[in-house]
Amino acid sequence: MTTVLIAHGSPDPRHSATLERLRTRVEEPLRRAGHGETRLAFIEHDHPTPGEIAPGLSGPVTVVPMLITPAMHARVDIPAALRRIAGHGVATRAVPALGGHPLLLDAIDERLRSVGHDPDRGVLLVAGGSSSGQAGRSLSRLLADHPRRGWTTMTLAAPRAGAAHGRVVVPATLAEGVLHDRVALLAQAAGSPFVGGGLADTAALADLVLERVLDRPRPPGESTRTNGG
């Protein structure tokens, strides 16, 4: 039994390093739950790809799409990756992507607190966006379903003038990389505080991956979080 985390990938090496730290963080709890090894694969830019790891996988395989918003990668690339893996005679199942889950907001809260920012202060979450607008709608829906006082969202694909004014800017990205750094430049141009770092480096995000794979909420005693965060 294998768990495969499939991430987007980036030309920036910080991206794969961050996802590897997350893989390491969730592997032991998954082993204890009987889920065997945990592998990491990338849709583009980085290696290995799903096709490269597929011949060495033993089933059944659980695929976790490491995607925050339902852009083209979730609709097209993840199903293609599943077909590549299944084509090697391995039973596969895909769990839902990370988007829409309140633990994403907890991960952002964790990033804010780690650098001394009050999460109750105004916050602007910025994602990369997509031509269809689905990425922006997904983030807006998440906040509508789980409101945080003073928090709002925006995408780089559909910027809103003045949205960063008076708010702490946080990139809605799993790892540092090209999009993360573009959000940093946006905050700099607006003269707003910026809280960097990938959400995949948080305990809340690790808990979300475990919840997806185990198909149940994580009991507090099994959380990957420490008393400090």
C-alpha positions in Angstrom: 0.0 0.0 0.0 1.4 3.3 -1.1 0.5 7.0 -0.7 1.5 9.3 -3.6 1.5 13.1 -3.1 1.3 14.7 -6.5 2.3 18.3 -6.5 2.5 20.9 -9.3 6.3 21.3 -9.4 8.3 24.5 -10.0 11.6 25.6 -11.6 12.4 27.0 -8.1 14.2 24.3 -6.0 12.6 25.6 -2.8 9.2 24.2 -4.0 10.3 20.5 -4.1 12.3 20.9 -0.9 9.2 22.1 1.0 7.1 19.3 -0.4 9.7 16.7 0.6 9.6 18.1 4.2 5.8 17.5 4.1 6.2 14.0 2.8 8.6 13.2 5.6 6.3 14.7 8.1 3.3 12.6 7.1 5.1 9.3 6.3 5.4 7.9 9.8 1.8 8.6 10.9 0.6 6.9 7.6 2.9 3.9 8.2 1.4 3.5 11.7 -2.0 3.6 10.1 -1.0 0.8 7.8 -0.5 2.9 4.7 3.0 1.8 3.8 5.4 4.2 2.1 4.7 7.7 1.0 6.1 8.9 -2.4 6.2 12.4 -3.9 5.7 13.1 -7.6 5.4 16.3 -9.7 3.2 17.2 -12.7 5.9 19.4 -14.3 9.3 21.0 -13.8 10.5 18.6 -11.1 11.2 14.9 -10.9 10.0 12.2 -10.4 6.9 12.4 -12.5 3.9 10.1 -11.9 5.0 8.1 -15.0 8.5 7.7 -13.6 7.4 6.3 -10.3 4.5 4.2 -11.6 6.5 1.0 -12.5 7.8 0.7 -9.0 4.6 1.2 -7.1 2.8 -1.6 -5.3 -0.9 -1.3 -4.8 -3.3 -0.3 -3.7 -2.2 3.4 -4.3 -3.8 6.4 -2.7 -3.2 9.6 -4.7 -3.4 13.0 -2.9 -3.6 16.0 -5.3 -1.4 18.6 -3.6 -3.5 21.5 -5.0 -5.2 24.3 -3.2 -7.5 25.4 -6.0 -9.4 23.5 -8.7 -7.4 24.8 -11.7 -6.6 22.9 -14.9 -4.1 20.7 -13.0 -6.9 19.3 -10.8 -9.2 18.7 -13.7 -6.7 17.4 -16.3 -3.3 16.5 -15.0 -4.4 14.6 -11.9 -6.7 12.2 -13.8 -3.9 11.7 -16.4 -1.5 10.8 -13.6 -4.0 8.3 -12.2 -4.3 6.7 -15.6 -0.5 6.4 -15.9 -0.3 4.7 -12.5 -3.3 2.4 -13.1 -1.8 1.5 -16.5 0.8 -0.5 -14.6 -1.8 -2.8 -13.1 -2.0 -1.0 -9.8 -5.3 -0.3 -8.1 -5.6 3.4 -7.4 -7.9 5.8 -5.7 -7.7 9.6 -5.7 -8.8 11.5 -2.6 -10.1 15.1 -2.9 -7.5 17.9 -3.4 -6.7 20.2 -0.5 -8.9 23.1 -1.6 -12.0 24.0 0.3 -10.9 22.6 3.7 -10.9 24.8 6.8 -7.5 23.4 7.8 -6.0 25.5 5.0 -7.1 28.6 7.0 -5.6 27.0 10.1 -2.3 26.7 8.1 -2.4 30.4 7.2 -3.2 31.2 10.8 -0.2 29.1 11.8 2.1 31.0 9.4 0.8 34.4 10.8 1.4 33.4 14.4 4.9 32.0 13.7 6.1 35.5 12.8 4.1 37.4 15.5 1.1 38.6 13.4 -2.4 38.6 14.9 -4.7 36.5 12.8 -7.6 38.7 13.8 -6.0 41.6 11.9 -6.9 42.2 8.3 -5.4 39.5 6.0 -5.3 39.3 2.2 -4.9 35.8 0.8 -3.4 35.8 -2.7 -3.4 32.8 -5.0 -2.1 32.6 -8.5 -5.4 32.3 -10.2 -6.6 30.8 -13.4 -8.1 31.9 -16.7 -11.5 30.3 -15.7 -11.6 32.2 -12.4 -12.2 29.0 -10.5 -9.2 29.5 -8.3 -10.5 32.8 -7.0 -14.0 31.5 -6.5 -12.7 28.5 -4.6 -10.8 30.7 -2.1 -13.7 33.1 -1.7 -16.1 30.2 -1.1 -13.7 28.8 1.5 -13.8 32.1 3.5 -17.6 32.4 3.0 -18.1 28.9 4.5 -15.5 29.5 7.3 -15.4 33.3 7.9 -12.4 34.9 9.5 -12.9 38.5 10.6 -11.0 40.9 8.3 -9.8 38.2 5.9 -10.3 38.6 2.1 -8.9 37.0 -1.0 -7.5 37.9 -4.4 -5.7 36.2 -7.3 -2.7 37.5 -9.3 -4.8 36.8 -12.4 -7.5 39.2 -11.2 -5.8 41.8 -8.9 -8.0 44.4 -7.1 -6.5 47.8 -6.6 -6.1 48.7 -3.0 -6.9 45.2 -1.7 -3.6 44.9 0.2 -4.0 48.3 1.9 -4.1 47.9 5.7 -3.8 44.1 5.5 -1.1 41.5 6.0 -0.5 39.7 2.7 -0.2 35.9 2.7 0.5 33.8 -0.4 -2.0 30.9 -0.7 0.8 28.6 -2.0 2.0 25.3 -0.7 5.7 26.3 -1.1 8.0 29.1 -1.9 8.6 29.6 -5.6 7.6 31.8 -8.6 4.0 32.5 -7.5 5.1 33.0 -3.9 7.6 35.6 -4.9 5.2 37.4 -7.1 2.9 37.8 -4.1 5.8 39.2 -2.1 6.4 41.8 -4.8 2.7 42.7 -4.7 2.9 43.3 -1.0 6.1 45.3 -1.3 4.5 47.6 -4.0 1.5 48.2 -1.7 3.7 48.8 1.4 2.0 46.0 3.2 3.4 43.4 5.6 4.2 40.1 3.9 4.2 36.7 5.6 6.1 34.3 3.4 6.8 30.6 3.6 4.9 27.6 2.2 1.7 26.3 3.8 3.2 22.8 3.3 5.6 23.6 6.2 2.7 23.9 8.7 1.3 21.2 11.0 -2.2 22.1 9.9 -1.4 21.2 6.3 0.1 17.9 7.4 -3.0 17.2 9.3 -5.1 17.9 6.2 -3.1 15.4 4.1 -3.5 12.8 6.8 -7.2 13.5 7.0 -7.6 13.1 3.2 -5.7 9.8 3.1 -7.3 8.3 6.3 -10.7 9.6 5.3 -11.5 10.8 8.8 -10.8 13.8 10.9 -7.5 13.6 12.9 -8.1 12.9 16.6 -6.3 15.6 18.7 -4.0 13.0 20.2 -2.8 11.9 16.7 -2.2 15.4 15.4 1.2 16.2 13.9 1.1 19.5 15.8 3.3 20.3 18.8 2.2 22.3 21.8 4.0 25.3 20.2 2.0 25.2 17.0 
